[in-house]
Amino acid sequence: MNSNGFETLNERVEKHYWKFFTSLFVIGLFNNAAYVMVGAGAEALAETFDRTKLMPLFSLCLIVFGGFTRLIVAKWFLRTKHLYRIALTGTFMIVAYLLITMATGW
């Protein structure tokens, strides 16, 4: 505990290492699954329209957009509580999965 009587994030992580490790592992699986789903869908569309040569450009766009997202978070959301950031990210992921599901169903 620090001088204010509050536990820092680093102290909490050290205290509950396996909970944090397991949580990040599961979140990483969901995150990777989203990239794989989007990439596979884009590749199927590229094959349909005979544009498979553009797949590296698609991957580059994913990387660049991810970089911009990190810059935005670092500039404007750095002081936002972790719980709110996790909830917002989780909400966006759920909405994205639902949109992908609806798009493939139609």
N, C-alpha and C positions, 0 to 999 in steps of 0.2 A: 504494500500500500504506500502511496505517496504521502506527502505532508498534508494534503487536503483530506485524507481519509478515503480516497477513491482508489479503486484498483485500475491500473492501466491495462490497455489491450495486450501488451506484451506479457504482463504478469498473468492475465487471464489465459492467454494461449499456453504459457508454460504450465499452468495449473491443470488445464483440460486439453492437453496436446492431442489425444486420440479422438476426442469429439470434433475438434477443429479439423484434424487430418481427414477423418471420415467424411465430414460435411463437404470439405473442398474436393475430395475425391468424387463424391456423388455429383456435385455441381459440375465438375469437370466432365463427367460422363454425359450429362445432359447437354452441356455446351458443345462437346465434340459431336454428339449425335445430331445436333442442329446443323453444324457445318457439313456433316456427311450427307444429311437429308437434302440440304439446299444444293450442295455440289452435285449429288446424284441426279436431282431433278433438273438442274441446269445442263448437265451433260446429256441427259435424255432429250431435252429440248434442242440442244445444239446438234445432236445427231439427226433429229427429225428435220431440222432446217438446213442440214449440211454445213454447219458452222463450227465444227469441232476445233478448228484452229484458233477460235476465240476463247477457249477455256482458260488458257493462262491469263488472259486479260480479266476474265471473271474472277479468278483467284486473286489477282492483284487488286481489283476493286474491293474485295472482301478485306484484304489486309489494310488498304489505305483507309477504308471506312472505320475499321477497328482502331487504327491509329488516331483518326480524328476524334473518335468517341473517347479515347483515353485522354486526349488533350482537353476536351470539354469537361470531363470529370475532374481532371487535375486543376483546371482553372476555376470552375464554378461550383463544384460539389465536394471539394476537399473537406470542408468543415461540416458537411452533412453527416448525421449519425450513420454508422454502418448498418444498423437495422433498417433504416429507411432506404438506403441504397440497395440493400439486398432485396427488400420487398419490391422496389421499383423494377429492378432487374428481373426478378422472378415474374412479375406481372407482364413485363414485355415479352419474356420467353413464352409464357402461357398463351398470350395473344398471338404471338408469331406461330406457335404450333397449331393453334386453332385456325389461323388464316391459311396455313399450308394445307391443313386437313380439308378445309372448305374448298380451296382452289383445286386440289386433286380430285375431290368428289364431283365437282362440276365439270 
